[in-house]
Amino acid sequence: MPPAVSPWVVFTLLWLTPPVVTPVSRQYETAPKSVISLEPPWTTFFQGETVTLTCYGFGFNLPQKTKWYWNSKIVGEIQGHTFKVRMSGVHQCQADNLHLSIPVHLHFSKDPLVLRGPPAVFEGDSVVLRCHAKKGTSRKTLTFYKNGVPLESSGQSSELAIQHADQRANGQYRCTVKETFWSKISSNTVRVHVQELFPRPVLMVRPSELTDGSPVTLTCRTQLPAQKSNAQLQFCFFRDLQALGSGCRSSPEFHIPAIWTEDVMPYQCTAETMDAQVSKRSLPIKMTVQRAFADFQIHIIPASRLVFEGQLLLFNCSVKGVPGPITLSWYKRDKLNNKTKITKSSEAEFTISRVNGSDAGDYYCEASNSRRSFVSKAVTITIKVPVARPVLTLRVPGAQNVVGDVLELHCEALGGSPPILYHFYYQNVTLGSSSALSGGRGSFNFSVTAEHSGSFFCEADNGQGPQRSDTLALSVIDTTKNRRVPVAAGVAGGLLAVAGAAAGVLLYCWFSRRAGGKSASGDSRNPSYSEPQEPTYYNVPACIELQPVYSNEPKEEVIYTEVRCTLQRCKPAVAINTVSLLIPVAPPVGLPALLLP
C-alpha cells in the first residue's frame, strides 16, 4: 500500500471492497476487482466540499489507466488513478482491465449540521461519531441521541466514542445543537450496525483418511470481510481442551507429525484478534484414525526353508504400512514357545553363516516405532542333519532255533534328521527297506536257511546322501559235508544230542569288550555258564569267537553242523564280520551222530 494513504482512507477503501470469494481446492481467493478509497473517509459532506477518489488495482497496485463512472455512466478515462468529485450520486472505477469496483454512494448536504460515522462497524472496533456544524452554528449545547434517547451530556465535544463495539452498540444515532432556548438543529441519522468480524472458525483436517502414524495438518478456517482484511488474527489449537504446541500463532495451520488411534479425542481451534478482544472457538471434531496394518515381506535363502547342516541361512525383512522411523529386530521361538531376541538383529537382514541342528525353529521379524510394535508371521526353519554311518546288528530269538525261524537284521543311524530310510542288502542285492519317520532304527526279518551264507549290509538315507554300514558276513556250515566234528565222538565228557524231524539251531556267541579282552578259553566254555539274554551280533570290528552249546537229548538222532563265529579285521574301507550258525539237518537213516565239546 502506498505510504501516502492515510489509515482512514484504507478503512474506507476496505469497506468499499466486498468479499467476492470462489472455492478453489478448499481455499478461498478474492476475485480481482478494482477498489475505491475516499479522502476524507466519509460518505456525507457539506455541499461545496471536495472528495478525492482513488482507484486501485488488485493488491493495491496503481493502474496505468482508469475509467470513472457516475450513476452507471462513464464520465472519463484518464492516465492517472485519482478523481475529484463534488456531486452526490453513485461512483465507480475500473483499473486497467479489472472488474468494476463496488458502487460508492456520496451525499453532499445543504443542512447546517452533519453527523459523520464510519461506513461500517465490526465487533471489537473503537467507533467515533463526529458531529460537524457549519461556521456560525452554535455548538454550546451539543447532544447525541441513540434511538431517540439523549445520551449522557458530552459537553462541548463533537465526538461520541464507542469502545470495543458489540451488539449493544447497534442503533440509530444523531446529534443536535441548541440555537435558542426554544429551538435546536438536528443532524442526519447514522445507523450503526455492528457486523461480525469473522464467522466462527471451522477446524479442517488434511488428509481426510488417516492411519496410525499419519502426519496431519489442522487448519482453523475463517474469513475476514474485505473491509477488515488487514486485521491480524492469531490461532490456537486444542486436543481434549489441552493446548497444542507452545501457544497461539499467526498461522491458521498446525502440523502434527504423526497421529495414532489413541489420540482420537475432540480437537478444536480458536481464532482471535491480537488484543484478544474478539475470540471465537470452533465446534469440536473427532478424527477417525485407522489402526496401522503392517505388511511384512520376508525373504529367506534358501527359499525352501529346509536347510542342510553347514549351509548359509539368510533372512531379509521389509515392512510397509508402519510409519517411521522404525527399528527391525529378529526373534526366534523354540518348541517350548520361548522367545529369544537374536543378538545384533536390529537390521533388516540377519544371516547364519553355517547352520547346525540348534538353529531350527520359528523366526519372525518385529517392526517398532515410537508408539508400538508390529510382529510378522513366523517362518519355520527345518535343519536337515546328514545321517551318521549306520550300525548293522543281527538278532536271533533264542539260543536254540529250528530251520525256518526268523532272524532280525537291525540298521540304526545314531545321528541324522528324520525321516530316515533304511535299505538292507544281501550279496549286493536289495532285500527290502524300512522307514523311521521320527528317528530310530529300521529292521528286516528273514527265515534262516543253509543258503544264507554271505555278506549283509545296510544303508541309511535322509535325502542328503546315503551312508553304508560295515559288512556282516554270515556263514552257515552243513556238517553232512564235513565229518571232522563227528569223528571226535570218543572224547570223554561228550554230550549226546539227538533231534527229530524238526531240527534246532544251536547258537552262542561271546564278544570281547575291547581289544585284548577275554579269550575264547574264558568262562564261556564252562558248561555251567548260561547267557540270560537273546544273542545279538554286531558288525563291530573286534575279535569274536562263537562258542558251541550242546544239548544232551538221548532220544533224538540228529547230526549238527559245526558252529563258528569269527570276526576278521577288514580293510580300512569296509569291515567284514563273520557269524557262523549251526543248522541241524536230518542224518542218514540208521546213522547216529555224537557231538562232543
C-alpha positions in Angstrom: 0.0 0.0 0.0 1.4 3.5 -0.9 2.6 5.2 2.3 0.7 8.4 1.4 -2.6 6.7 2.0 -3.9 7.5 5.5 -5.5 4.9 7.8 -8.9 6.4 7.3 -8.5 6.1 3.6 -7.6 2.4 4.0 -10.6 1.8 6.2 -12.9 3.3 3.6 -11.1 1.5 0.8 -11.6 -1.9 2.5 -15.2 -1.1 3.3 -15.8 -0.5 -0.3 -14.4 -3.8 -1.4 -16.9 -6.6 -0.7 -15.7 -10.2 -0.2 -16.2 -12.0 -3.5 -14.8 -15.5 -3.0 -14.7 -18.6 -5.0 -13.9 -22.0 -3.6 -10.8 -23.4 -5.3 -9.1 -26.5 -3.9 -10.5 -26.0 -0.4 -9.0 -22.5 -0.3 -10.5 -19.1 -1.0 -9.2 -16.4 -3.2 -10.6 -12.9 -3.8 -11.7 -12.1 -7.3 -9.6 -9.3 -8.9 -11.8 -6.3 -8.6 -11.0 -2.6 -8.6 -11.1 -0.7 -5.3 -12.1 2.9 -4.5 -10.8 4.8 -1.5 -12.1 8.1 -0.1 -10.4 11.1 1.3 -11.7 12.2 3.7 -13.1 8.8 4.6 -16.8 9.8 4.8 -19.8 9.4 2.6 -21.7 12.5 3.9 -20.3 16.0 3.2 -21.3 19.6 3.2 -22.3 20.9 -0.2 -19.3 22.5 -1.9 -16.7 20.2 -0.2 -14.5 18.2 -2.5 -13.8 14.4 -2.1 -10.8 12.7 -3.7 -11.5 9.2 -5.1 -8.5 6.9 -5.6 -8.8 3.8 -7.8 -6.5 0.8 -7.1 -6.0 -2.4 -8.9 -5.9 -5.8 -7.2 -3.4 -5.9 -4.4 -3.5 -2.1 -4.1 -1.4 -1.8 -7.2 -1.6 1.5 -9.0 -3.2 1.1 -12.5 -1.9 2.5 -15.8 -5.4 3.6 -16.9 -8.6 4.3 -15.0 -12.2 4.6 -16.2 -14.6 6.5 -14.0 -18.4 6.0 -13.8 -21.1 8.2 -12.3 -24.6 6.8 -11.9 -23.5 3.9 -14.2 -22.4 6.2 -17.0 -18.7 6.6 -18.0 -17.5 10.1 -17.3 -13.9 9.8 -18.4 -10.8 7.7 -18.9 -7.6 9.1 -17.6 -4.0 8.0 -17.3 -3.9 8.6 -13.5 -5.8 7.0 -10.7 -7.4 9.9 -8.7 -10.6 11.7 -9.4 -12.2 14.6 -7.5 -15.9 14.9 -7.2 -18.5 17.3 -5.6 -21.7 15.7 -6.8 -24.0 13.4 -5.0 -24.6 10.0 -6.6 -23.1 6.6 -7.2 -19.4 6.5 -8.2 -17.4 3.5 -9.6 -14.0 3.0 -11.2 -12.2 0.4 -13.3 -8.5 -0.1 -13.0 -6.9 -1.3 -16.3 -8.8 -4.4 -17.4 -10.1 -5.4 -13.9 -13.7 -5.6 -12.9 -15.6 -2.6 -11.9 -15.4 -1.5 -8.2 -18.4 -1.7 -6.0 -20.6 1.4 -6.0 -19.8 4.3 -3.6 -22.8 6.4 -2.5 -21.8 10.0 -1.8 -24.1 12.7 -0.3 -23.5 16.4 -0.3 -25.8 18.0 2.3 -27.2 21.6 2.5 -28.0 21.2 6.2 -26.1 23.2 8.7 -25.3 20.1 10.9 -24.0 16.7 9.8 -23.3 13.6 11.8 -20.5 11.5 10.3 -19.7 7.9 11.1 -17.6 5.1 9.6 -19.1 3.3 6.6 -19.2 0.0 8.6 -18.7 -1.1 12.2 -17.3 -4.5 13.2 -17.3 -6.2 16.5 -14.3 -5.1 18.6 -13.9 -1.8 16.7 -13.5 1.5 18.5 -16.0 3.8 16.8 -16.1 7.6 16.7 -19.2 9.5 15.6 -18.4 13.2 14.7 -21.0 16.0 14.7 -20.0 18.8 12.3 -21.6 22.1 12.1 -21.2 24.9 9.5 -19.5 28.0 10.5 -21.6 30.3 12.6 -23.6 27.4 14.1 -23.6 27.4 17.9 -22.1 24.2 19.5 -22.6 25.2 23.1 -25.4 22.7 23.7 -24.4 19.7 21.5 -26.3 16.5 22.3 -26.1 12.9 20.9 -29.1 10.6 20.7 -29.4 6.9 20.3 -32.7 5.6 19.2 -34.3 8.9 20.2 -32.9 8.9 23.7 -30.4 11.5 24.7 -27.1 10.2 25.8 -25.1 11.4 28.7 -24.1 15.0 28.2 -21.0 15.3 26.2 -20.4 19.0 26.9 -18.7 20.8 24.0 -17.1 17.7 22.5 -18.3 17.0 18.9 -17.3 13.3 19.1 -19.0 10.2 20.5 -16.7 7.3 21.2 -17.8 3.7 21.4 -15.0 1.4 22.7 -14.9 -2.3 21.6 -18.2 -2.2 19.8 -20.5 -5.2 20.2 -24.2 -5.8 19.6 -25.1 -3.4 22.3 -23.9 -0.5 20.2 -26.5 -1.2 17.5 -28.9 1.7 16.9 -29.9 4.9 15.2 -27.6 7.9 16.1 -28.0 11.6 15.5 -26.8 14.8 17.1 -28.4 18.2 17.9 -27.3 21.7 18.8 -29.5 24.2 20.5 -29.7 27.6 18.8 -32.1 29.3 21.2 -33.9 28.3 24.4 -36.8 27.2 22.3 -35.2 25.8 19.1 -32.5 23.3 18.1 -30.9 22.0 14.9 -30.8 18.2 14.2 -28.3 16.3 12.1 -28.8 13.4 9.7 -29.3 9.9 11.2 -26.4 7.4 11.2 -27.3 3.8 11.5 -24.8 1.8 13.4 -24.9 -2.0 12.9 -22.1 -3.9 14.4 -21.1 -6.7 12.0 -19.4 -9.9 12.7 -15.6 -9.5 12.3 -15.3 -13.1 11.2 -17.5 -16.2 11.5 -16.9 -19.0 13.9 -13.9 -20.9 12.6 -14.1 -24.3 11.2 -11.4 -26.9 12.0 -10.4 -28.8 9.0 -8.2 -31.9 8.8 -5.9 -32.9 6.0 -5.7 -35.6 4.7 -9.2 -36.8 5.2 -8.3 -40.5 5.6 -5.9 -41.2 8.4 -4.0 -44.2 9.6 -1.7 -44.8 12.5 1.3 -42.6 12.4 0.0 -40.4 9.5 1.0 -36.8 9.5 -1.9 -34.4 10.0 -2.4 -30.8 9.2 -5.1 -28.9 11.1 -6.5 -25.7 9.5 -8.5 -23.2 11.5 -10.5 -21.6 8.7 -12.4 -18.4 9.0 -13.0 -15.4 6.7 -12.3 -11.7 7.3 -14.5 -9.2 5.4 -12.9 -7.2 2.7 -13.2 -4.0 4.8 -11.1 -5.7 7.6 -8.8 -7.9 5.5 -5.8 -6.1 7.0 -6.8 -7.2 10.5 -4.3 -9.6 12.2 -5.6 -12.8 13.7 -4.0 -15.5 15.8 -5.0 -19.1 16.0 -4.8 -21.6 18.9 -5.3 -25.4 18.7 -6.6 -27.8 21.4 -6.9 -31.5 21.9 -9.4 -32.5 24.6 -9.3 -28.9 25.8 -5.5 -29.0 26.2 -3.5 -26.6 24.2 -1.3 -28.0 21.4 2.1 -26.5 20.7 3.6 -23.6 22.5 0.6 -21.3 22.2 -1.3 -19.3 19.7 0.3 -18.5 16.3 -0.3 -16.2 13.4 -0.6 -19.2 11.0 -4.0 -20.8 10.7 -2.3 -24.2 10.3 -1.0 -26.6 12.9 1.1 -29.7 11.9 1.0 -33.0 13.8 3.9 -35.2 12.7 2.0 -38.4 13.5 -1.4 -39.3 14.9 -2.4 -42.6 16.4 -5.6 -44.3 17.3 -5.1 -43.5 21.0 -5.0 -39.8 20.0 -8.6 -39.8 18.8 -10.1 -37.1 21.1 -12.0 -33.9 20.4 -10.0 -31.3 18.6 -10.8 -27.6 18.5 -9.3 -24.3 17.4 -9.8 -20.6 18.2 -9.4 -17.5 16.1 -8.9 -14.2 17.8 -7.7 -10.7 17.3 -4.2 -9.9 18.5 -5.6 -8.0 21.5 -8.0 -10.9 22.2 -11.0 -8.6 22.1 -12.7 -10.9 19.7 -12.2 -14.6 20.1 -14.2 -17.5 18.6 -13.9 -21.2 19.1 -14.7 -23.9 16.5 -17.0 -26.8 17.1 -15.2 -29.9 18.3 -14.4 -32.6 15.8 -13.2 -36.2 16.4 -11.0 -37.6 13.8 -11.2 -41.2 12.6 -7.8 -43.0 12.6 -7.5 -46.4 11.1 -5.1 -48.7 13.0 -2.0 -49.4 11.1 -1.6 -52.7 9.2 1.9 -53.9 8.9 2.6 -55.5 5.5 5.7 -57.7 6.1 7.7 -59.2 3.3 10.2 -61.8 4.5 12.7 -63.4 2.1 14.9 -66.3 3.0 17.8 -68.1 1.3 17.3 -71.0 0.7 13.7 -70.4 -0.3 12.6 -73.9 0.6 13.0 -73.2 4.4 14.7 -76.7 4.5 18.4 -76.0 5.3 21.1 -78.6 5.4 23.6 -78.5 8.2 26.6 -76.3 7.3 24.7 -74.2 4.8 24.2 -70.5 4.7 20.9 -69.2 6.1 19.8 -65.6 5.3 16.7 -63.7 6.3 15.6 -60.3 5.0 12.6 -58.4 6.4 10.8 -55.4 4.8 7.6 -53.8 6.0 5.0 -51.4 4.6 2.3 -49.6 6.3 4.2 -48.8 9.5 5.1 -45.1 9.8 8.8 -44.5 10.6 11.3 -44.2 11.9 11.1 -47.9 12.6 13.6 -50.4 14.1 13.6 -54.0 12.8 14.5 -56.9 15.1 14.7 -60.7 14.6 13.4 -63.2 17.1 13.5 -67.0 17.4 10.8 -69.1 19.1 11.6 -72.7 20.1 9.3 -75.7 20.5 8.5 -74.6 24.1 7.3 -71.2 22.8 10.2 -69.4 24.4 11.1 -66.2 22.7 14.7 -65.2 22.2 15.9 -62.0 20.6 18.7 -62.6 18.2 21.9 -60.7 19.1 22.8 -57.9 16.7 19.4 -58.3 14.9 18.3 -54.6 14.7 18.6 -54.7 10.9 16.5 -55.8 8.0 19.0 -58.6 7.3 20.0 -61.5 9.5 22.5 -64.2 8.5 23.7 -67.5 9.9 26.8 -68.4 8.0 26.8 -72.2 8.9 23.7 -73.6 10.5 23.5 -76.6 12.8 20.7 -78.5 14.4 20.2 -76.0 17.2 19.3 -73.3 14.6 16.0 -75.0 13.8 12.8 -73.2 15.0 10.4 -70.3 14.2 11.8 -67.0 13.2 9.8 -63.7 13.0 10.5 -60.1 12.4 9.4 -57.2 14.6 9.0 -53.6 13.4 8.9 -51.0 16.2 8.4 -47.2 16.1 8.0 -44.7 18.9 4.4 -45.8 19.8 4.0 -49.6 19.2 5.4 -52.8 17.7 4.2 -55.0 14.9 5.1 -58.7 14.5 5.3 -60.7 11.3 4.2 -64.2 10.8 6.7 -66.9 11.9 8.9 -68.6 9.4 9.6 -72.2 10.3 13.2 -73.3 9.5 14.0 -77.0 9.5 17.6 -78.1 9.7 18.4 -81.3 7.9 21.3 -83.1 9.6 23.1 -85.8 7.5 22.8 -89.3 8.7 25.7 -90.9 10.6 27.2 -94.2 9.5 24.7 -96.8 10.5 25.4 -99.9 12.6 24.0 -103.3 11.4 23.1 -105.9 14.1 21.8 -109.4 13.9 19.3 -110.7 16.5 18.1 -114.2 17.0 15.1 -115.2 19.2 17.0 -117.7 21.4 19.9 -120.0 22.0 18.3 -122.9 20.1 16.2 -122.4 17.0 14.9 -124.5 14.2 15.3 -124.1 10.5 12.7 -121.5 9.3 12.9 -119.4 12.4 13.0 -115.7 11.8 16.2 -113.7 12.3 16.2 -109.9 12.6 18.6 -107.5 10.9 18.6 -104.1 12.6 20.1 -101.0 11.0 20.4 -97.8 13.1 22.0 -94.4 12.4 22.8 -92.7 15.7 22.6 -89.3 14.1 20.6 -87.6 11.4 17.3 -85.8 10.8 14.3 -87.9 10.3 12.7 -89.4 8.3 15.4 -91.9 7.6 15.0 -94.7 5.0 16.9 -97.9 5.6 17.8 -100.4 2.9 19.0 -103.9 3.5 21.3 -105.8 1.2 22.4 -109.4 0.8 25.3 -110.0 -1.6 24.6 -106.5 -3.0 21.0 -107.5 -3.8 18.3 -105.4 -2.1 16.4 -107.4 0.4 14.0 -104.6 1.4 13.7 -101.3 3.1 12.3 -99.8 6.3 11.5 -96.2 7.2 11.9 -94.4 10.5 9.7 -91.3 10.4 10.8 -89.9 13.8 14.2 -91.3 14.1 15.1 -94.8 15.5 16.1 -97.8 13.5 14.9 -99.9 10.7 14.6 -103.7 10.7 14.3 -106.6 8.3 13.3 -110.2 9.1 14.1 -113.3 7.2 13.9 -117.1 7.8 17.4 -118.7 8.1 18.4 -121.5 5.8 21.6 -123.2 4.9 21.8 -121.0 1.8 22.0 -117.7 3.8 25.8 -117.8 3.9 27.1 -114.5 2.6 27.6 -110.8 3.2 24.9 -108.4 4.6 25.0 -104.6 4.9 22.5 -101.8 5.2 22.3 -98.1 4.1 20.7 -95.1 5.8 19.5 -92.1 3.8 17.6 -88.9 4.8 17.9 -87.2 1.4 21.4 -85.8 2.0 23.3 -88.8 0.7 23.3 -92.5 1.9 25.6 -93.9 4.5 26.6 -97.6 4.4 27.3 -99.8 7.3 30.1 -102.3 7.8 29.5 -105.7 6.2 28.3 -108.5 8.3 29.3 -112.0 6.8 27.0 -114.8 7.8 28.4 -118.4 7.5 26.2 -121.4 7.6 28.1 -124.8 7.7 26.5 -128.1 6.8 28.2 -130.9 8.8 26.8 -133.6 6.5 29.6 -132.5 4.2 32.2 -132.1 6.9 32.9 -135.1 9.1 35.6 -133.7 11.3 33.3 -133.0 14.2 31.5 -136.4 14.5 35.0 -138.1 14.5 35.6 -136.7 17.9 32.8 -138.8 19.3 35.0 -140.8 21.6 36.3 -137.9 23.7 35.3 -138.2 27.4 32.7 -135.9 28.7 30.8 -135.8 25.4 27.2 -135.0 25.2 24.7 -136.9 23.0 22.3 -134.7 21.1 19.5 -136.4 19.2 17.0 -134.4 17.2 13.8 -135.4 15.4 12.4 -134.2 12.2 12.2 -130.6 13.4 15.8 -129.6 13.8 17.0 -126.8 16.2 19.7 -124.1 15.8 22.4 -124.1 18.4 23.9 -120.7 18.6 26.0 -118.9 21.1 28.5 -116.1 20.7 30.7 -114.1 23.1 32.1 -110.7 22.2 35.2 -109.2 23.7 34.6 -105.8 25.3 37.8 -104.3 23.8 40.9 -105.3 22.0 42.9 -107.7 24.2 39.7 -108.8 26.2 38.8 -112.3 27.4 39.8 -115.1 25.0 37.6 -117.9 23.9 39.0 -120.1 26.7 37.3 -118.0 29.4 34.2 -118.6 31.4 32.1 -119.0 28.4 33.4 -122.5 28.0 32.2 -123.6 31.4 29.2 -125.9 30.8 27.5 -124.3 33.8 27.6 -120.9 32.2 24.4 -119.7 30.5 23.5 -116.4 28.7 20.2 -114.9 30.0 19.6 -112.6 27.0 18.9 -113.2 23.4 22.2 -113.3 21.5 22.9 -110.3 19.3 25.6 -110.0 16.7 27.0 -106.6 15.8 29.2 -105.6 12.9 31.6 -104.1 15.4 35.3 -104.6 14.4 36.5 -106.7 17.4 37.7 -110.3 17.7 34.8 -112.6 18.2 34.7 -116.4 18.6 31.4 -118.3 18.5 31.2 -120.9 21.3 29.1 -124.1 20.8 26.4 -125.0 23.3 25.3 -128.6 23.3 22.2 -130.3 24.5 22.1 -134.0 25.6 18.9 -135.4 24.3 19.5 -139.3 24.1 16.1 -139.9 22.3 17.0 -137.7 19.4 19.2 -138.8 16.5 20.4 -135.6 14.8 23.6 -134.6 13.0 24.5 -130.9 13.9 26.5 -128.6 11.8 29.7 -127.1 13.2 29.2 -123.7 14.8 31.8 -121.0 14.1 31.8 -117.2 14.6 34.8 -115.3 13.5 35.3 -111.5 13.2 38.1 -110.7 10.8 39.8 -107.4 10.6 39.0 -105.9 7.3 40.4 -103.3 5.1 40.0 -99.7 6.2 37.2 -99.1 3.7 34.7 -101.8 4.9 34.8 -104.1 8.0 33.5 -107.6 7.5 32.2 -109.5 10.5 31.6 -113.2 10.2 28.9 -115.2 12.1 28.7 -119.0 11.8 25.4 -120.7 12.5 24.9 -124.3 13.4 21.9 -125.5 11.3 20.6 -129.0 12.2 19.9 -131.3 9.2 18.4 -134.8 9.2 21.1 -137.5 9.4 21.3 -140.6 7.1 19.0 -143.4 8.2 20.4 -145.5 10.9 23.5 -143.3 11.4 23.6 -141.7 14.9 25.8 -138.7 15.5 27.6 -137.6 18.6 28.9 -134.1 19.2 31.4 -133.6 22.0 32.5 -130.4 23.4 
